[in-house]
Amino acid sequence: MREIIVRSMAGILALVVVASTPPGSWGQVPGPESFAKEPETPVELWGAIDYLVRTGQSKQAVPYLEKFTKSNPDDATLITIRDKYGPGSFLRLSDYPETKSYAHPLVEKLTAASRKVAADPQRVRRFVEALGLSGAEQDYAVSRLRESGAYAVPPLVEEIAKQGYSTPERSRLVHNAGRLDRSSVPAWIAALDSPDPHLAANAATILGAIGDPRAVPFLTYPAAAADSSPALKTAAQRAIASLTGKPFESQPTPPAQVLVDAAVAFARHRFEMPSDAVLVWKWDEAQSAPAPSKAVVTEVEEYFGIKLARQALKLDPTNRKAQTVLLGLSLEKAVERVGFVNFPAKDQATFATALAAGPAVLADILRAAIADGKSDLAAVTADALGKVTDAKRLAADGRPHPLVDALSRPGRRLQLAAAKALVDMAPSDPFPGSSRVVPALGRFVMNQGQPRAVVIDGNPTRGSATAGLLKQLGYDASLQLTGEQGFQDATESADVELILVSHHLTQGRWNLLDVLTNLRNDSRTSNLPLYIYGPQSLEITRPNLPVDYPGVKYMVYTTDRGSLERQLGGRPAKLSDAERLDYAKQAAALLARIASQPNSPFAPDLAAAEPALTAAIGTPDVALSASTALGDVPNADAQRALADVVLDPSRDAELRRSSAQQLARSIQRFGPLVAADQEVKLVEAFRGDDDPELHSALGMVVGTLRRDPRPGVKAKADAN
């Protein structure tokens, strides 16, 4: 005996035990020559195929399989063959090399035929009518109705509704419906929404009898709601008791929390779906019965998640978790429908609802979205949160605000949205984490491409495997074998978004603590996501690292891409070239705005963005804003970068004029820091330029240089 499980027929041919009879050695098994007549019809052909394969003559079955396939039997014929010879007759073909190629196509065809027949309303009604006959006939009808799964429910509902509420006929129908299997549960859950309280109560009773505990959340609201009919409330409470083994009054979790937990499960994709395309059963008022509609998984999550969250709020209007799940799902699905770049422009209503929810709920959604790795949801939530939060609240409790935390979380859309929200709030005083804003914006000014990740591991094999997985997730990952090299790699590039460090560094002078100390003390890396990876026992053997180095997290070393993605909380968002350029322009404009507000708590940190701004001044679409911001950066590189632009006749005239004005302003504030040869060239440019506006701006530069007391400068800057 052997067990054969065939996935393609799950639910129809779940498990088949096939008895195999190998050719005997005691005599010759009769072959096709023994047939009384040559098979002609599809049923006759399959009879020959079944016999030959069962007796080990698979090679001789091939001509009959060819004829059978060419005959293209209809669904009814396939079902007749299945009922006569059993589904194992089809599955057995895969056991032999000669017939194996025929197995899968025929099994698929039989599966499709079985589904069509099972969903045939006339067939279902015929077996529903048989539920009023003898006990044996009822048993047979139930077994056939099980084959129809949820499609057996609408005719059953129609028949139940025809009967008087307390009649024996109705009771018999409800009893037999409770003998169906779990495949019918989705349609019975839909029947709970029937406006007929007695029919809804019957659905609850049937769900309790079928025994699928996944129905509990859907029974909870009618079991607890004050506006439930007595019949439905009683039936739902009894069903929950049957499914959980405890009376409804003794359930360990309050009803509202049961609903919230189920809504969260849909929001977090924790309900298993058979495929991306599924059927959703809903109550159809026109048909007075459950009806299926095709949907994708995200639509299923939205429908049930929002429905359950709303029911939780009806039971407990103050339940903040329910508010968070409801609004979070609404925002997430709105973004999915219209696209991130079109939100909120193409769905102002959902965005307005989010704004009206207030900062507390939005902050909860932001935290949850970050924890679940939903960076697009987090980004739109950050935008909304910034619009309704008082700037004074940023320093209210002494801890970084959720918008500040978002600056260093995975997802560039989220990071920019958080930075923009904080700048738009125009705080007047420093707050915890305010120094993170300018470095975050500096990363975007570079018009960064693929996000970078740095792996530090002295074991080349292990480190290369980890870097390889990160590349599969969408990172431009590099491996450095020593802590010193890893630190240099992480600090020299503005587009690093993630750092992974092995728990055991075997090369270089720096140990793990040296690496963590330097990465956390350097402003360029202090707020980047930083993981220590190694065995699962790290949390026990080195429990103090996350305490001594805030923000550091443990990660279990893995060679599985899915496991790494889950531990990281998702993949980096993929940005188009247009988005990257737009983000660079936005970041440069925000830095320029900060530069124009010297009393801003962000202004003292502009020097940290100088390398990015200096590089960005070479990008035409970003250069003007970058030059504006550079005027407030107090170092020589900033002034020299501005001077280079001013002196380059190939650059845009408006950019040259703006850069000259910013250079003059910078010299006024910080003194002349340009190179000596640049001073001379600036004077020469002033003397020779014939653009009136640029000439005036150059005059400002030369004038500020003339005030400098250094020997020789006045002579060089003398324009007369």
C-alpha positions in Angstrom: 0.0 0.0 0.0 1.2 3.5 -0.6 -0.2 6.9 0.0 -0.3 9.5 -2.8 -1.0 13.1 -2.1 -1.7 15.2 -5.2 -1.8 18.9 -4.6 -3.6 19.8 -7.8 -6.7 18.0 -6.5 -6.6 19.3 -2.9 -10.1 19.2 -1.4 -11.3 16.8 -4.1 -8.6 14.2 -4.2 -6.8 15.0 -0.9 -5.6 11.5 0.0 -5.8 8.4 -2.1 -4.6 5.0 -1.0 -3.9 2.9 -4.0 -3.3 -0.8 -4.0 -0.7 -1.7 -6.5 -0.6 -5.2 -8.1 2.7 -5.7 -9.8 2.8 -8.3 -12.6 2.8 -11.7 -11.1 5.5 -14.2 -11.7 3.2 -17.1 -11.6 1.7 -16.6 -15.1 1.2 -14.1 -17.9 -1.4 -11.4 -17.2 -3.8 -11.1 -20.1 -3.3 -8.1 -22.3 -5.3 -6.1 -24.8 -5.7 -9.2 -26.9 -8.1 -10.6 -24.3 -10.6 -7.8 -24.7 -13.9 -9.0 -26.0 -14.2 -6.0 -28.2 -12.0 -3.0 -29.0 -12.8 -0.1 -26.7 -14.4 2.9 -28.6 -16.2 5.2 -26.2 -14.3 7.3 -23.7 -15.7 5.2 -20.8 -14.7 2.0 -22.6 -11.2 3.4 -23.4 -10.7 4.3 -19.7 -11.8 0.9 -18.6 -9.0 -0.5 -20.8 -6.5 2.0 -19.5 -7.4 1.4 -15.9 -7.0 -2.4 -16.3 -3.7 -2.2 -18.1 -2.1 0.2 -15.7 -3.3 -1.8 -12.6 -1.9 -5.0 -14.0 1.5 -3.4 -14.8 1.0 -3.1 -18.5 1.5 0.6 -18.7 3.3 0.6 -22.0 0.3 -1.1 -23.7 -2.0 1.5 -22.1 -0.4 4.4 -24.1 -2.3 3.9 -27.4 -5.6 3.9 -25.5 -4.5 7.0 -23.6 -3.8 8.7 -26.9 -7.3 7.8 -28.2 -8.9 8.9 -24.9 -7.1 12.3 -25.0 -8.1 12.9 -28.6 -11.8 12.1 -27.8 -11.8 15.2 -25.5 -14.4 13.8 -23.1 -16.9 16.3 -21.6 -17.2 17.0 -17.9 -20.1 14.6 -17.3 -18.1 11.7 -18.9 -15.1 12.5 -16.7 -17.3 12.5 -13.6 -18.8 9.2 -14.7 -15.4 7.7 -15.0 -14.3 9.1 -11.7 -17.4 7.6 -9.9 -16.9 4.2 -11.7 -13.1 3.7 -11.3 -12.2 6.1 -8.5 -9.9 9.2 -8.6 -7.0 6.8 -7.9 -7.3 5.6 -11.5 -6.1 8.9 -12.7 -3.5 9.4 -10.1 -2.0 5.9 -10.8 -0.8 7.1 -14.2 2.0 9.1 -12.5 3.6 5.9 -11.1 4.9 4.7 -14.5 7.3 6.4 -16.9 5.3 5.5 -20.0 2.1 7.1 -18.7 3.5 9.8 -16.4 3.2 12.6 -19.0 -0.6 12.0 -19.2 -1.2 12.2 -15.5 -1.1 15.9 -14.8 -3.2 17.1 -17.7 -5.9 14.6 -17.0 -5.9 15.2 -13.3 -6.2 18.9 -13.9 -9.1 18.3 -16.3 -10.9 16.1 -13.8 -10.4 18.6 -11.1 -11.9 21.4 -13.2 -14.8 19.1 -14.2 -15.4 18.2 -10.5 -15.5 21.8 -9.5 -18.0 22.6 -12.2 -20.3 19.8 -11.4 -20.0 20.4 -7.6 -21.1 24.0 -8.2 -24.0 23.1 -10.4 -27.2 24.5 -8.7 -29.4 21.9 -10.1 -27.2 19.1 -8.8 -27.1 20.7 -5.4 -30.8 21.2 -5.3 -31.4 17.6 -6.1 -29.3 16.5 -3.1 -30.9 19.1 -0.9 -34.3 17.6 -1.7 -32.9 14.2 -0.8 -32.3 15.5 2.8 -36.0 14.9 3.4 -35.9 11.2 2.5 -34.7 8.1 4.4 -31.7 8.1 6.7 -29.5 6.3 4.2 -30.5 8.7 1.4 -29.8 11.7 3.7 -26.3 10.3 4.4 -25.6 9.9 0.7 -26.9 13.4 0.0 -24.7 15.0 2.7 -21.7 13.2 1.2 -22.5 14.6 -2.2 -23.2 18.1 -0.8 -19.8 18.1 0.9 -18.2 17.8 -2.6 -19.9 21.1 -3.4 -18.3 23.0 -0.5 -19.7 26.5 -0.1 -21.8 26.1 -3.2 -24.1 23.8 -1.3 -25.1 26.6 1.0 -27.3 28.9 -1.1 -29.8 26.2 -2.1 -29.7 25.0 1.5 -30.5 28.5 2.8 -33.4 28.8 0.3 -34.8 25.5 1.5 -34.4 26.3 5.2 -36.1 29.7 4.7 -39.1 28.0 3.1 -39.8 25.9 6.2 -41.5 27.2 9.4 -39.1 28.3 12.1 -39.9 25.4 14.5 -40.9 22.7 12.1 -39.3 19.3 12.0 -38.4 19.8 8.4 -36.3 22.9 9.2 -34.6 21.2 12.1 -33.7 18.3 9.9 -32.2 20.6 7.3 -30.2 22.5 9.9 -28.9 19.2 11.4 -27.8 17.9 8.0 -26.2 21.2 7.1 -24.2 21.0 10.3 -22.7 17.7 8.9 -21.0 19.5 6.0 -17.3 20.0 6.1 -15.2 23.2 6.7 -15.2 24.1 3.0 -18.8 25.4 3.4 -17.9 27.7 6.4 -17.3 31.0 4.4 -20.9 30.9 3.0 -22.4 30.2 6.4 -20.5 33.1 7.8 -22.1 35.3 5.1 -25.5 33.9 6.1 -25.0 35.4 9.6 -25.7 38.8 7.9 -29.2 37.7 6.8 -31.9 40.2 7.9 -34.0 37.2 8.9 -32.9 36.7 12.6 -34.1 33.1 12.6 -32.1 32.2 9.4 -29.0 33.9 10.9 -29.5 31.9 14.1 -29.7 28.7 12.0 -26.4 29.7 10.3 -24.8 30.2 13.7 -26.0 26.8 14.9 -24.6 25.2 11.7 -21.2 26.9 12.2 -21.1 25.5 15.8 -21.9 22.0 14.5 -19.3 22.0 11.7 -16.6 22.7 14.3 -14.3 25.2 12.6 -12.9 27.5 15.3 -12.0 30.1 12.7 -15.7 31.0 12.7 -15.5 32.3 16.3 -14.6 36.0 15.5 -17.5 36.2 13.1 -19.9 34.8 15.7 -18.6 37.1 18.4 -20.4 40.3 17.4 -23.9 38.7 17.1 -23.2 36.9 20.4 -22.3 40.1 22.2 -24.1 43.0 20.5 -27.0 44.6 22.3 -29.0 44.9 19.1 -28.7 41.2 18.2 -32.0 39.4 18.1 -32.5 37.0 21.1 -32.6 34.0 18.7 -29.3 34.9 17.0 -27.6 36.0 20.2 -28.4 32.7 21.9 -27.4 30.6 18.9 -24.1 32.5 18.4 -23.2 32.1 22.1 -24.0 28.4 22.0 -21.9 28.0 18.8 -18.9 29.8 20.4 -19.2 27.5 23.5 -19.2 24.5 21.2 -16.2 25.7 19.2 -14.1 26.7 22.2 -15.3 24.3 24.9 -16.1 27.2 27.3 -19.4 29.1 27.9 -19.6 32.4 26.2 -19.6 34.2 29.6 -16.4 32.5 30.5 -14.4 33.3 27.4 -10.9 34.5 28.4 -10.8 37.4 25.9 -13.4 40.2 25.9 -15.6 40.2 22.7 -14.2 43.5 21.4 -10.7 42.2 21.8 -11.5 39.0 19.9 -12.8 41.2 17.0 -9.7 43.4 17.1 -7.3 40.5 17.1 -9.1 39.0 14.1 -9.0 42.4 12.3 -5.3 42.7 13.1 -4.7 39.2 11.6 -6.3 40.3 8.3 -4.3 43.5 8.4 -1.0 41.7 9.0 -1.7 39.0 6.3 -2.0 36.2 8.8 -5.1 34.6 7.4 -4.0 31.9 4.9 -5.5 32.2 1.5 -5.4 29.3 -1.1 -4.1 31.6 -3.8 -4.0 35.3 -4.8 -7.4 35.0 -6.5 -10.2 33.8 -4.2 -13.9 33.8 -3.7 -15.5 36.1 -1.1 -19.0 35.1 0.1 -21.3 37.9 1.1 -25.0 38.1 1.8 -26.9 39.0 -1.4 -30.2 40.9 -0.6 -31.5 40.3 -4.1 -31.1 36.6 -3.9 -31.8 36.3 -0.1 -28.8 34.0 0.1 -25.0 34.0 0.3 -23.3 34.7 -3.1 -19.7 34.4 -4.2 -17.6 37.1 -5.9 -14.1 36.9 -7.2 -11.5 38.9 -5.3 -7.8 39.2 -4.7 -6.3 38.6 -1.3 -5.9 42.3 -0.6 -9.6 42.9 -1.1 -10.4 40.0 1.2 -8.2 41.5 3.9 -9.8 44.9 3.5 -13.4 43.6 3.6 -13.1 41.4 6.6 -10.5 43.4 8.5 -12.6 46.6 8.3 -15.8 44.8 9.0 -14.4 43.2 12.2 -12.8 46.5 13.3 -16.1 48.3 12.9 -17.9 45.7 14.9 -15.3 46.0 17.7 -15.9 49.8 17.8 -19.7 49.2 18.0 -19.0 47.1 21.1 -16.4 49.5 22.5 -16.4 52.9 20.8 -13.3 54.0 22.9 -11.2 51.0 21.8 -8.1 52.7 20.4 -6.7 49.5 19.0 -9.8 49.1 16.9 -9.6 52.7 15.7 -6.0 52.1 14.7 -6.7 48.9 12.8 -9.7 50.4 11.0 -8.0 53.6 9.9 -4.7 51.8 9.1 -6.4 49.3 6.9 -8.4 52.0 5.2 -5.3 54.0 4.5 -3.3 51.0 3.3 -5.9 49.8 0.9 -6.5 53.4 -0.4 -2.8 53.7 -1.2 -2.9 50.3 -3.0 -5.9 51.3 -5.1 -4.7 54.7 -6.3 -0.9 54.1 -6.0 1.5 55.8 -3.6 2.4 58.7 -5.9 -1.3 59.5 -6.4 -2.2 59.6 -2.7 -3.8 61.6 -1.3 -4.6 63.6 -4.5 -6.9 60.9 -5.8 -8.5 59.9 -2.5 -8.9 63.1 -0.4 -11.8 61.5 1.5 -9.7 58.8 3.1 -6.9 61.2 3.9 -9.4 63.7 5.5 -10.7 60.8 7.7 -7.1 60.1 8.8 -6.5 63.7 9.7 -9.7 63.8 11.7 -8.6 60.8 13.7 -6.0 63.0 15.5 -2.3 62.6 16.4 -2.7 59.8 19.0 -4.4 57.3 16.6 -2.1 58.3 13.7 1.0 57.8 15.9 -0.2 54.3 16.7 -0.8 53.5 13.0 2.7 54.8 12.3 4.3 52.6 14.9 2.3 49.5 13.8 3.1 50.1 10.1 6.8 50.4 10.9 6.7 47.2 13.0 4.9 45.4 10.2 7.2 46.6 7.5 4.6 48.5 5.6 6.7 51.5 4.6 4.2 53.0 2.1 1.5 53.0 4.8 4.0 54.4 7.3 4.9 57.2 4.8 1.4 58.5 4.2 0.7 58.2 7.9 3.8 60.3 8.7 2.5 62.9 6.3 -0.9 63.0 8.0 0.6 63.0 11.5 2.8 66.0 10.8 -0.2 68.0 9.7 -2.1 67.5 13.0 0.7 67.5 15.6 1.6 70.5 17.7 5.3 71.2 17.3 5.5 71.5 21.1 4.6 67.9 21.5 7.9 66.8 19.9 9.6 67.4 23.2 6.7 66.6 25.5 7.9 63.4 27.1 11.6 63.5 26.6 11.6 60.6 24.2 11.9 60.7 20.4 8.6 61.3 18.7 7.4 58.5 16.3 8.2 60.9 13.4 11.8 61.0 14.6 12.0 57.3 14.9 10.8 57.0 11.3 13.8 58.9 10.1 16.0 55.8 10.6 13.5 53.1 9.7 13.7 51.1 6.4 11.9 52.7 3.5 13.1 55.9 1.8 9.5 57.1 1.2 8.9 56.9 4.9 12.2 58.6 5.8 11.6 61.6 3.5 7.9 61.9 4.6 9.0 62.0 8.2 11.7 64.5 7.6 9.4 66.8 5.6 6.7 66.5 8.3 9.2 67.6 11.0 10.5 70.6 8.9 6.9 71.6 7.9 6.0 71.7 11.6 8.6 74.5 12.0 9.6 73.8 15.6 11.2 76.7 17.4 13.2 74.6 20.0 15.4 71.5 19.8 13.7 68.2 20.7 14.9 64.6 21.2 16.3 63.5 17.8 16.1 66.9 16.1 19.7 66.4 15.0 18.7 63.5 12.8 16.6 65.6 10.4 19.4 67.3 8.4 21.5 64.1 7.9 18.4 62.3 6.7 17.6 64.9 4.1 21.3 64.9 3.1 20.9 61.3 2.0 18.1 62.2 -0.4 19.9 65.2 -1.9 22.4 62.7 -3.5 19.6 61.4 -5.7 20.5 58.0 -4.4 19.9 54.9 -6.5 19.5 51.4 -5.0 19.7 51.6 -1.2 23.0 50.3 0.2 23.6 47.9 3.0 26.9 47.1 4.7 27.7 43.7 6.1 30.7 43.4 8.5 31.8 39.8 9.0 35.3 38.3 9.3 34.0 35.0 7.9 33.9 35.5 4.1 31.6 32.6 3.4 29.0 33.6 6.0 29.3 37.3 5.2 29.0 36.7 1.4 25.9 34.6 2.0 24.3 37.4 4.0 25.2 40.1 1.5 23.8 37.9 -1.3 20.5 37.6 0.4 20.3 41.4 0.9 20.9 41.8 -2.8 18.0 39.5 -3.5 15.9 41.8 -1.3 16.8 44.9 -3.3 19.9 46.3 -1.5 23.2 47.1 -3.0 25.1 45.2 -0.4 28.8 45.1 0.3 30.9 42.9 2.5 33.7 44.2 4.7 35.9 41.8 6.6 37.0 44.1 9.4 35.3 46.6 11.6 37.5 49.4 10.4 36.7 48.8 6.7 33.0 48.4 7.5 32.9 51.7 9.4 34.7 53.5 6.5 32.3 52.0 4.0 29.2 52.9 6.0 30.3 56.5 6.6 31.7 57.4 3.2 28.4 56.9 1.4 25.2 58.9 2.0 22.9 56.2 0.7 23.6 53.5 3.3 20.3 52.4 4.9 21.2 49.3 6.8 24.2 47.8 8.6 24.6 44.2 9.7 27.5 43.1 11.9 28.4 39.6 12.8 28.5 38.7 16.5 32.0 37.3 16.1 34.5 39.4 14.3 37.7 37.5 13.6 39.7 40.0 11.5 41.0 43.5 12.1 41.8 45.4 15.3 38.3 46.3 16.2 36.1 43.9 18.1 32.3 44.0 18.2 32.1 46.6 20.9 34.5 48.9 19.0 32.4 48.7 15.9 29.2 49.4 17.7 30.7 52.3 19.6 32.0 54.0 16.5 28.9 53.4 14.4 26.6 54.8 17.2 28.9 57.8 18.0 29.2 59.0 14.4 26.4 61.3 13.2 26.4 59.7 9.8 25.5 56.2 11.1 24.1 56.8 14.6 20.5 56.5 13.4 20.8 53.8 10.8 19.2 50.4 11.4 21.9 48.3 13.0 21.6 44.5 13.5 23.9 42.0 15.2 23.5 38.6 13.6 24.4 35.2 14.9 22.9 32.3 16.8 19.5 32.5 18.4 21.2 32.3 21.8 22.6 35.9 21.4 19.8 37.4 23.4 20.8 35.2 26.3 24.6 35.3 26.0 24.9 39.0 25.3 21.7 40.6 26.7 23.2 44.0 27.4 24.1 45.1 23.9 20.7 46.6 23.1 20.8 48.5 26.4 24.3 49.8 26.0 23.8 50.7 22.3 20.2 51.9 21.9 18.6 51.0 18.6 20.7 47.9 18.1 18.7 44.8 17.3 19.5 41.0 17.2 19.0 38.9 14.1 19.3 35.2 13.8 21.7 34.2 11.1 19.9 32.6 8.2 20.5 31.4 4.7 16.8 31.8 3.8 15.7 35.0 2.0 12.2 34.9 3.4 13.5 34.6 7.0 15.8 37.5 6.5 13.0 39.6 5.0 10.7 38.9 8.0 13.4 39.8 10.5 14.2 43.1 8.7 10.5 43.9 8.5 10.3 44.0 4.7 12.2 45.1 1.6 13.3 48.6 0.7 10.9 50.5 -1.4 11.7 50.6 -5.1 11.8 54.2 -6.4 11.6 55.1 -10.0 14.2 57.5 -11.5 11.6 60.2 -11.5 10.8 59.6 -7.8 14.5 59.7 -6.8 14.9 63.0 -8.6 11.8 64.4 -7.1 12.9 63.3 -3.6 16.3 64.9 -4.2 14.6 68.2 -5.2 12.3 68.1 -2.2 15.2 67.4 0.2 17.3 70.2 -1.2 14.4 72.6 -1.0 13.8 71.6 2.7 17.5 72.1 3.5 17.3 75.5 1.8 14.3 76.3 3.9 16.2 75.3 7.0 19.1 77.5 5.9 16.7 80.5 5.6 15.6 80.1 9.2 18.8 80.5 11.3 16.8 80.1 14.6 15.5 76.7 13.5 16.6 73.8 15.7 17.8 72.1 12.5 20.1 74.9 11.3 23.1 74.0 13.5 23.3 70.6 11.8 23.6 71.9 8.2 27.3 71.2 8.3 26.5 67.5 8.4 24.8 67.7 5.0 27.7 69.6 3.4 29.2 66.6 1.5 25.8 65.8 0.0 25.0 69.4 -0.8 28.4 69.9 -2.4 27.9 66.8 -4.6 24.3 67.8 -5.4 25.2 71.2 -6.6 26.4 69.4 -9.8 22.9 68.1 -10.5 20.9 70.7 -12.5 17.5 70.0 -11.0 18.8 70.1 -7.5 21.6 72.6 -7.7 19.7 75.8 -7.0 18.3 74.6 -3.7 21.6 73.0 -2.8 23.4 76.3 -3.3 20.9 78.1 -1.1 21.5 75.6 1.7 25.3 75.7 1.3 25.3 79.4 2.1 24.6 78.5 5.7 27.1 75.7 6.1 30.1 77.1 8.1 33.0 75.4 6.5 35.5 75.9 3.7 34.2 73.1 1.4 30.8 74.8 1.2 32.2 78.2 0.2 34.6 76.7 -2.3 31.8 74.6 -3.9 29.8 77.8 -4.3 32.8 79.7 -5.7 33.3 76.9 -8.3 29.8 77.3 -9.5 30.1 81.1 -9.7 33.3 80.8 -11.7 31.9 78.2 -14.1 30.5 80.0 -17.2 28.9 76.8 -18.4 26.5 76.7 -15.5 23.0 78.2 -15.5 23.0 82.0 -15.1 20.4 82.0 -12.4 22.3 79.3 -10.5 25.5 81.4 -10.7 23.8 84.5 -9.5 22.2 82.6 -6.6 25.5 80.9 -5.7 27.2 84.3 -5.7 24.6 85.7 -3.3 24.9 82.7 -1.0 28.7 82.9 -1.1 28.7 86.6 -0.1 26.3 85.8 2.7 28.5 82.9 3.9 31.6 85.1 3.9 29.7 87.7 5.9 28.7 85.1 8.5 31.8 82.9 8.7 34.6 84.9 7.1 36.3 84.1 3.9 37.1 80.4 3.5 37.6 80.2 -0.2 40.9 79.2 -1.7 43.4 81.9 -2.5 43.3 81.2 -6.2 39.5 81.4 -6.1 39.7 84.9 -4.6 41.8 86.1 -7.5 39.5 84.4 -10.0 36.4 86.0 -8.4 37.9 89.4 -8.7 38.7 88.7 -12.4 35.2 87.5 -13.0 33.8 90.7 -11.5 35.9 92.8 -13.8 35.1 90.9 -16.9 31.4 89.8 -16.5 28.8 91.7 -18.5 25.7 90.2 -17.0 24.2 93.0 -14.9 22.6 90.8 -12.3 25.6 88.4 -12.0 27.9 91.5 -11.9 26.0 92.9 -9.0 26.2 89.5 -7.1 29.9 89.3 -7.8 30.3 92.8 -6.5 28.8 91.6 -3.2 31.3 88.7 -3.1 34.3 91.0 -3.8 33.0 93.5 -1.3 32.9 91.0 1.5 36.4 89.8 0.6 37.7 93.3 0.9 36.7 93.5 4.5 39.0 90.6 5.3 42.1 91.7 7.4 44.4 89.0 6.1 47.5 90.5 4.4 47.3 90.7 0.6 43.6 89.9 0.4 42.5 93.5 0.1 44.9 94.1 -2.8 43.6 91.0 -4.6 40.0 92.0 -4.1 40.6 95.6 -5.1 38.3 96.1 -8.0 39.6 99.6 -9.0 
